[in-house]
Amino acid sequence: MSSGFDPIIHPLNRLQICALLAPIDEMEFSLIREELQVSDSVLSKQLRYLEEAGYIQPRKANQGGRQRTWLSLTKTGRKAFAGHVRALQEVAEQADLLGN
């Protein structure tokens, strides 16, 4: 297996979170929750894993009288996600070679 494979990112919800955040600067918690179609608690748990690994950075601010949380991938998170995607591509290429 490629050295870029990242077991922190690999679970589906975390992979999807990174994929959502990769092309943008930041995204609001509720939008990520809606995109993944998960509960607040499920999303919070997955974000905690990513934050503890240093892959995401939360930013809290008041908006419209309510506290909102925005999330962004850190430089470390972007690098880890890119490496993980490359590792998945290598696995897919190997599988394709075996099928031909």
MITOR-780109 format. One record per residue: y, z, x of N, C-alpha, C in turn; residue number from 1. Coordinates in nm, 3 decimals, always signed. Atoms other than C-alpha are relative to their C-alpha. Example, Ala and Ser with C-alpha at 12.3 -4.5 7.8 and 13.67 -1.06 7.14 Angstrom:
<atoms>
((-0.119; +0.000; +0.089); (-0.450; +0.780; +1.230); (+0.120; +0.000; +0.090); 1),
((-0.119; -0.006; -0.082); (-0.106; +0.714; +1.367); (+0.109; +0.073; -0.077); 2),
</atoms>
This chain:
<atoms>
((-0.117; +0.000; +0.085); (+0.000; +0.000; +0.000); (+0.124; +0.000; +0.090); 1),
((-0.124; +0.010; -0.077); (+0.349; -0.078; +0.123); (+0.065; +0.136; +0.017); 2),
((-0.067; -0.127; -0.026); (+0.548; +0.203; +0.279); (+0.120; +0.020; -0.092); 3),
((-0.113; -0.013; +0.091); (+0.826; +0.130; +0.027); (-0.036; +0.056; -0.136); 4),
((+0.044; -0.054; +0.129); (+0.616; +0.251; -0.267); (+0.047; +0.144; -0.013); 5),
((-0.060; -0.132; +0.016); (+0.792; +0.559; -0.404); (-0.057; +0.071; -0.123); 6),
((+0.061; -0.070; +0.113); (+0.593; +0.805; -0.620); (+0.102; +0.074; -0.088); 7),
((-0.104; -0.063; +0.083); (+0.917; +0.966; -0.740); (+0.053; -0.101; -0.101); 8),
((-0.054; +0.104; +0.087); (+1.045; +0.638; -0.886); (-0.107; -0.061; -0.090); 9),
((+0.105; +0.078; +0.066); (+0.709; +0.498; -0.999); (-0.024; +0.031; -0.148); 10),
((+0.025; -0.022; +0.144); (+0.662; +0.676; -1.338); (+0.097; -0.086; -0.083); 11),
((-0.072; +0.102; +0.077); (+0.780; +0.432; -1.606); (+0.143; +0.040; -0.037); 12),
((-0.135; -0.037; +0.039); (+1.078; +0.628; -1.737); (+0.095; +0.005; +0.119); 13),
((-0.086; -0.006; -0.118); (+1.213; +0.691; -1.387); (+0.027; -0.138; +0.057); 14),
((-0.018; +0.138; -0.044); (+1.158; +0.330; -1.290); (+0.104; -0.070; -0.088); 15),
((-0.096; +0.061; +0.093); (+1.348; +0.220; -1.601); (+0.141; +0.055; +0.021); 16),
((-0.132; -0.060; -0.027); (+1.633; +0.464; -1.528); (+0.063; -0.066; +0.122); 17),
((-0.052; +0.062; -0.123); (+1.672; +0.324; -1.177); (+0.037; -0.145; -0.026); 18),
((-0.028; +0.140; +0.030); (+1.655; -0.032; -1.309); (+0.128; -0.014; -0.082); 19),
((-0.124; +0.003; +0.078); (+1.931; +0.044; -1.560); (+0.122; +0.027; +0.086); 20),
((-0.114; -0.042; -0.081); (+2.154; +0.206; -1.300); (+0.026; -0.092; +0.119); 21),
((-0.014; +0.079; -0.123); (+2.094; -0.037; -1.011); (+0.114; -0.103; -0.005); 22),
((-0.103; +0.104; -0.004); (+2.329; -0.318; -1.121); (+0.142; +0.048; -0.036); 23),
((-0.130; -0.050; +0.046); (+2.617; -0.091; -1.232); (+0.041; +0.124; +0.079); 24),
((-0.049; -0.120; -0.068); (+2.832; +0.194; -1.104); (-0.053; +0.127; -0.064); 25),
((+0.050; -0.119; +0.069); (+2.734; +0.447; -1.371); (-0.025; -0.033; -0.146); 26),
((+0.032; +0.016; +0.142); (+2.596; +0.484; -1.724); (-0.004; +0.138; -0.064); 27),
((-0.005; -0.126; +0.073); (+2.640; +0.755; -1.985); (-0.141; +0.040; -0.046); 28),
((+0.130; -0.057; +0.035); (+2.342; +0.981; -2.061); (-0.052; -0.054; -0.132); 29),
((+0.048; +0.040; +0.132); (+2.324; +0.888; -2.429); (-0.040; -0.147; -0.005); 30),
((+0.037; +0.141; -0.004); (+2.313; +0.516; -2.353); (-0.136; -0.018; +0.069); 31),
((+0.131; +0.005; -0.067); (+2.023; +0.567; -2.110); (-0.108; +0.048; -0.097); 32),
((+0.096; -0.054; +0.098); (+1.847; +0.778; -2.375); (-0.034; -0.105; -0.106); 33),
((+0.023; +0.103; +0.102); (+1.892; +0.501; -2.633); (-0.081; -0.117; +0.056); 34),
((+0.072; +0.112; -0.062); (+1.771; +0.230; -2.394); (-0.147; +0.034; +0.021); 35),
((+0.138; -0.040; -0.025); (+1.457; +0.427; -2.306); (-0.071; +0.046; -0.128); 36),
((+0.053; -0.050; +0.127); (+1.409; +0.551; -2.664); (-0.082; +0.128; +0.020); 37),
((+0.062; -0.129; -0.024); (+1.329; +0.905; -2.552); (+0.094; +0.110; -0.048); 38),
((-0.081; -0.114; +0.040); (+1.452; +1.250; -2.648); (+0.087; +0.048; +0.116); 39),
((-0.085; -0.059; -0.104); (+1.723; +1.440; -2.461); (-0.084; +0.076; +0.101); 40),
((+0.079; -0.083; -0.092); (+1.462; +1.676; -2.316); (-0.086; -0.085; +0.093); 41),
((+0.081; +0.088; -0.085); (+1.237; +1.396; -2.189); (+0.089; -0.065; +0.106); 42),
((-0.090; +0.063; -0.096); (+1.532; +1.217; -2.028); (+0.049; +0.101; +0.103); 43),
((-0.049; -0.103; -0.092); (+1.668; +1.539; -1.878); (-0.104; +0.034; +0.107); 44),
((+0.106; -0.032; -0.096); (+1.333; +1.615; -1.716); (-0.014; -0.110; +0.105); 45),
((+0.013; +0.111; -0.094); (+1.309; +1.267; -1.561); (+0.121; -0.008; +0.093); 46),
((-0.121; +0.001; -0.082); (+1.669; +1.284; -1.440); (-0.002; +0.112; +0.103); 47),
((+0.009; -0.113; -0.093); (+1.602; +1.622; -1.281); (-0.083; -0.038; +0.123); 48),
((+0.081; +0.046; -0.114); (+1.325; +1.468; -1.065); (+0.081; -0.091; +0.091); 49),
((-0.078; +0.095; -0.079); (+1.556; +1.189; -0.955); (+0.116; +0.069; +0.071); 50),
((-0.111; -0.071; -0.063); (+1.845; +1.424; -0.887); (-0.049; +0.088; +0.115); 51),
((+0.054; -0.086; -0.106); (+1.630; +1.667; -0.686); (-0.038; -0.082; +0.124); 52),
((+0.034; +0.088; -0.112); (+1.520; +1.371; -0.471); (+0.126; -0.059; +0.065); 53),
((-0.124; +0.055; -0.053); (+1.885; +1.279; -0.415); (+0.023; -0.145; -0.040); 54),
((-0.008; +0.140; +0.041); (+1.846; +0.948; -0.599); (+0.109; -0.028; -0.103); 55),
((-0.109; +0.020; +0.097); (+2.100; +1.001; -0.876); (+0.104; +0.110; +0.016); 56),
((-0.111; -0.095; -0.003); (+2.434; +1.173; -0.904); (+0.058; +0.009; -0.140); 57),
((-0.064; -0.013; +0.131); (+2.555; +1.313; -1.237); (+0.150; +0.027; +0.016); 58),
((-0.143; -0.030; +0.007); (+2.923; +1.328; -1.328); (+0.029; +0.044; -0.142); 59),
((-0.030; -0.054; +0.133); (+3.035; +1.547; -1.616); (+0.151; -0.003; -0.021); 60),
((-0.141; +0.003; +0.034); (+3.366; +1.505; -1.795); (+0.013; +0.011; -0.152); 61),
((-0.028; -0.009; +0.143); (+3.521; +1.575; -2.132); (+0.053; -0.133; -0.049); 62),
((-0.046; +0.122; +0.062); (+3.569; +1.277; -2.358); (-0.002; +0.022; -0.150); 63),
((-0.006; -0.020; +0.144); (+3.687; +1.305; -2.715); (-0.036; +0.142; -0.040); 64),
((+0.029; -0.140; +0.030); (+3.655; +1.684; -2.701); (-0.144; +0.042; +0.025); 65),
((+0.140; -0.032; -0.028); (+3.290; +1.669; -2.596); (-0.031; -0.025; +0.146); 66),
((+0.044; +0.020; -0.138); (+3.128; +1.705; -2.258); (-0.100; -0.114; +0.004); 67),
((+0.088; +0.115; -0.019); (+2.964; +1.381; -2.148); (-0.050; +0.000; +0.144); 68),
((+0.057; +0.012; -0.134); (+2.739; +1.310; -1.852); (-0.021; -0.146; +0.031); 69),
((+0.022; +0.135; -0.050); (+2.748; +0.987; -1.656); (-0.090; +0.012; +0.123); 70),
((+0.094; -0.003; -0.111); (+2.481; +0.902; -1.402); (+0.014; -0.127; +0.083); 71),
((-0.004; +0.115; -0.090); (+2.481; +0.677; -1.099); (-0.107; +0.018; +0.107); 72),
((+0.093; -0.004; -0.113); (+2.235; +0.587; -0.827); (+0.079; +0.030; +0.126); 73),
((-0.061; -0.027; -0.131); (+2.322; +0.730; -0.487); (-0.040; -0.112; +0.095); 74),
((+0.038; +0.098; -0.103); (+2.302; +0.520; -0.173); (-0.149; +0.015; +0.031); 75),
((+0.142; -0.027; -0.025); (+1.966; +0.686; -0.106); (-0.086; -0.053; -0.114); 76),
((+0.073; +0.048; +0.118); (+1.853; +0.607; -0.461); (-0.009; -0.151; -0.006); 77),
((+0.001; +0.147; -0.001); (+1.954; +0.242; -0.433); (-0.098; -0.053; +0.104); 78),
((+0.091; +0.043; -0.107); (+1.765; +0.209; -0.106); (-0.146; +0.023; -0.040); 79),
((+0.136; -0.032; +0.044); (+1.455; +0.381; -0.249); (-0.045; -0.095; -0.111); 80),
((+0.035; +0.090; +0.110); (+1.463; +0.166; -0.564); (-0.029; -0.140; +0.054); 81),
((+0.021; +0.134; -0.057); (+1.498; -0.157; -0.364); (-0.134; -0.005; +0.075); 82),
((+0.128; -0.004; -0.071); (+1.204; -0.054; -0.143); (-0.117; +0.006; -0.095); 83),
((+0.108; -0.011; +0.098); (+0.994; +0.036; -0.444); (-0.024; -0.135; -0.069); 84),
((+0.013; +0.132; +0.063); (+1.065; -0.299; -0.611); (-0.070; -0.097; +0.095); 85),
((+0.067; +0.087; -0.098); (+0.966; -0.480; -0.291); (-0.149; +0.033; +0.009); 86),
((+0.141; -0.040; -0.006); (+0.642; -0.278; -0.276); (-0.076; -0.049; -0.123); 87),
((+0.065; +0.049; +0.122); (+0.562; -0.368; -0.638); (-0.019; -0.152; +0.006); 88),
((+0.013; +0.146; -0.015); (+0.630; -0.734; -0.562); (-0.115; -0.035; +0.094); 89),
((+0.111; +0.024; -0.093); (+0.388; -0.716; -0.268); (-0.135; +0.019; -0.069); 90),
((+0.124; -0.024; +0.073); (+0.119; -0.569; -0.492); (-0.028; -0.116; -0.095); 91),
((+0.017; +0.111; +0.094); (+0.178; -0.843; -0.750); (-0.040; -0.127; +0.073); 92),
((+0.034; +0.119; -0.079); (+0.162; -1.112; -0.481); (-0.145; +0.008; +0.047); 93),
((+0.138; -0.018; -0.043); (-0.166; -0.969; -0.349); (-0.096; -0.028; -0.115); 94),
((+0.085; +0.022; +0.118); (-0.312; -0.969; -0.699); (-0.006; -0.148; -0.035); 95),
((-0.005; +0.142; +0.027); (-0.200; -1.328; -0.746); (-0.087; -0.078; +0.098); 96),
((+0.082; +0.066; -0.101); (-0.364; -1.431; -0.420); (-0.148; +0.018; -0.027); 97),
((+0.141; -0.027; +0.028); (-0.691; -1.268; -0.523); (-0.048; -0.078; -0.122); 98),
((+0.038; +0.071; +0.123); (-0.683; -1.446; -0.859); (-0.015; -0.149; +0.020); 99),
((+0.009; +0.146; -0.024); (-0.655; -1.794; -0.706); (-0.116; -0.037; +0.085); 100),
</atoms>
